[in-house]
């Protein structure tokens, strides 16, 4: 079977063309979170989230949680994630490994319904691709669409990567010893905000399904090859 080389082009390319067609410049396209397929996670992804967080080494866990979380503490955190109240986003590689994820947590209290907190983690092998910034942009888009006007980031002062993302977005950062607080005032959502949010969500979902389809396809082919190999070995042993 000869498939065309571009049969599985990433769907973000279609999104890129759509954004460009709307009048967005190439520079703006590069900054758009749509160009990195980001998928909204659900309870059925809890095991993948747990595996991702457990893959963080001691130093990364310290930066992500503010303390050197043990495996048990990481599992407890993952088990208590509220996918109904909060928004959790992920970036998957072609093997459907969760290589980066973000947690946009809402207070769930009437007095603080306009506030949300952002947290992110990226596996070491996936660093340098701007995934943290892309997840932050996606979280801002989602927060605005839900009426959030103030997004907080609580980070250790030594977590320079996270604080840089916040500062680049225009957040105010206040340092208190070993810890820092950043807050970003968000403008009200408009029509473009909602359209961009829906488009980004669609691209992330399509990209995930394509990767899932590809993985299943190659697994099927691997099984076929094993059967063929077994038949050939059997014929060889029988002298055919």
C-alpha positions, -999 to 999 in steps of 0.1 A, spaced: 0 0 0 16 33 -11 2 62 9 10 98 -1 37 114 20 14 141 33 -16 118 42 -11 126 78 -2 163 78 -8 178 112 -42 195 114 -26 227 128 -15 234 92 -52 237 82 -57 260 112 -27 280 102 -41 285 67 -75 295 82 -59 321 105 -39 335 76 -70 337 55 -86 358 83 -58 383 78 -34 372 105 3 379 97 30 351 97 45 366 129 11 364 146 6 329 134 38 318 151 26 333 183 -9 317 180 -16 287 204 -34 271 174 -1 262 158 7 237 186 -22 211 189 -34 213 225 -61 190 237 -85 195 266 -81 165 290 -109 146 307 -111 121 335 -102 93 311 -68 109 307 -61 107 345 -36 78 341 -17 97 314 -16 128 336 -3 106 365 24 90 343 35 125 330 38 139 365 57 109 378 81 113 349 92 146 364 125 143 383 129 157 418 140 191 406 111 195 382 86 184 409 100 209 432 95 237 407 60 225 397 46 219 431 68 241 453 82 211 471 99 179 462 67 159 459 70 121 464 54 96 441 25 92 466 19 129 467 20 132 429 -6 103 426 -28 120 452 -27 153 433 -36 135 401 -64 116 418 -80 148 431 -79 167 398 -114 181 392 -120 179 355 -155 194 358 -145 225 377 -110 232 362 -96 231 327 -66 208 321 -48 209 288 -22 186 273 3 183 244 9 148 230 37 135 208 31 110 180 32 81 205 4 97 224 27 104 253 17 134 273 48 156 271 34 188 285 3 198 305 -13 228 321 -38 231 350 -61 261 350 -77 260 384 -108 279 394 -116 288 430 -152 275 428 -163 303 452 -187 331 443 -164 358 457 -135 346 435 -153 334 403 -133 360 383 -100 345 393 -80 314 382 -46 299 389 -22 285 363 3 257 366 24 239 340 49 211 335 70 200 305 91 169 303 128 175 299 130 159 264 103 183 252 119 215 265 129 243 241 99 241 219 79 268 236 52 244 249 50 262 283 42 295 265 17 278 242 -1 262 271 -2 296 289 -17 312 258 -43 285 256 -51 289 293 -55 327 289 -79 321 260 -100 297 280 -99 319 311 -112 349 291 -139 329 275 -151 319 310 -152 355 322 -120 354 343 -104 388 347 -74 379 369 -50 349 364 -25 340 391 7 321 390 24 310 422 59 299 416 93 296 433 115 326 426 140 302 411 115 290 385 128 315 360 111 298 330 76 302 344 82 337 356 96 347 322 64 334 306 43 355 330 64 386 324 63 382 287 25 381 288 25 414 308 19 400 342 29 418 374 54 397 394 60 402 431 88 384 449 86 374 486 118 356 495 120 321 479 85 325 464 69 348 438 34 357 429 24 368 394 -10 381 383 -22 390 349 -52 412 342 -73 398 314 -95 418 290 -131 408 286 -137 381 259 -150 392 225 -162 374 194 -127 367 183 -118 351 217 -147 326 214 -139 317 178 -102 313 185 -110 291 215 -134 269 195 -109 266 166 -80 257 190 -101 231 207 -111 216 174 -75 214 161 -63 198 193 -90 171 191 -85 163 154 -47 161 159 -51 137 188 -75 115 169 -51 113 139 -22 104 162 -44 77 178 -54 64 145 -18 63 133 -6 45 164 -34 18 161 -25 14 124 12 8 130 3 -16 159 -19 -35 135 8 -37 109 33 -49 135 9 -77 144 5 -87 107 43 -88 104 45 -111 134 20 -135 119 38 -135 85 71 -141 103 56 -171 122 41 -186 90 75 -183 72 94 -199 101 68 -227 102 73 -234 65 110 -233 68 109 -258 97 86 -281 78 109 -280 47 84 -264 24 
